[in-house]
């Protein structure tokens, strides 16, 4: 919060959204995205995921890079969200990268499959403020900052 | 940055090939149409067209170099955001394709 330069730059970052149609039902897809064993088979990293709100997530890639985070939403089999950030180890110890939020949304398709939407959004608000209320789904061009006015 | 400009930027980046062009420019520093067409599975004409869209969005600049033109990602605050978008988008494209393969193996 004490670094307006970083906040200003991150404001420009728009959510990244990808949608994919899968033939399997939401319960099967849910297991694939929340179980450590299954994640290891497709995510491209060793995964350790505790799929409950507040649970830890850790991904380790073969090149030594690592991301750690915390589960923000675990609403089976519909929404799974976590925030994560890169952990960089060097001679001086560990440093952390900038936080971003990842959300998976599963919607049953009429054919018995799943429409899976993934959104990743850079940490726009301070982590503590956004942590429990991720709302990365309204992708639209950034609007000028709005003043919050309470009427009462 | 004005809203119309932001709209052009995100429209420009909505195309996977253009995101890949941005990613490669971000890695290489700069490139010619020939460089990019060699690396990407698209024609020189297609690369030139994508670069033109990116240029209109203000994401790349061009300088004459002998008989060819060299393209560079525009410096400035957008560069980080654009790099992030290209990188993160490409990562999810790859992961979701792998997820689809993983699930179809399980079902087979």
Boltz contact constraints between the chains, C-beta under 6 A:
constraints:
  - contact:
      token1: [A, 9]
      token2: [B, 77]
      max_distance: 6.0
  - contact:
      token1: [A, 9]
      token2: [B, 80]
      max_distance: 6.0
  - contact:
      token1: [A, 12]
      token2: [B, 81]
      max_distance: 6.0
  - contact:
      token1: [A, 13]
      token2: [B, 81]
      max_distance: 6.0
  - contact:
      token1: [A, 13]
      token2: [B, 84]
      max_distance: 6.0
  - contact:
      token1: [A, 16]
      token2: [B, 85]
      max_distance: 6.0
  - contact:
      token1: [A, 16]
      token2: [B, 88]
      max_distance: 6.0
  - contact:
      token1: [A, 16]
      token2: [B, 89]
      max_distance: 6.0
  - contact:
      token1: [A, 18]
      token2: [B, 92]
      max_distance: 6.0
  - contact:
      token1: [A, 18]
      token2: [B, 96]
      max_distance: 6.0
  - contact:
      token1: [A, 20]
      token2: [B, 96]
      max_distance: 6.0
  - contact:
      token1: [A, 22]
      token2: [B, 103]
      max_distance: 6.0
  - contact:
      token1: [A, 24]
      token2: [B, 103]
      max_distance: 6.0
  - contact:
      token1: [A, 41]
      token2: [B, 102]
      max_distance: 6.0
  - contact:
      token1: [A, 42]
      token2: [B, 98]
      max_distance: 6.0
  - contact:
      token1: [A, 42]
      token2: [B, 99]
      max_distance: 6.0
  - contact:
      token1: [A, 42]
      token2: [B, 102]
      max_distance: 6.0
  - contact:
      token1: [A, 43]
      token2: [B, 95]
      max_distance: 6.0
  - contact:
      token1: [A, 118]
      token2: [B, 92]
      max_distance: 6.0
  - contact:
      token1: [A, 120]
      token2: [B, 88]
      max_distance: 6.0
  - contact:
      token1: [A, 141]
      token2: [B, 3]
      max_distance: 6.0
  - contact:
      token1: [A, 141]
      token2: [B, 6]
      max_distance: 6.0
  - contact:
      token1: [A, 141]
      token2: [B, 7]
      max_distance: 6.0
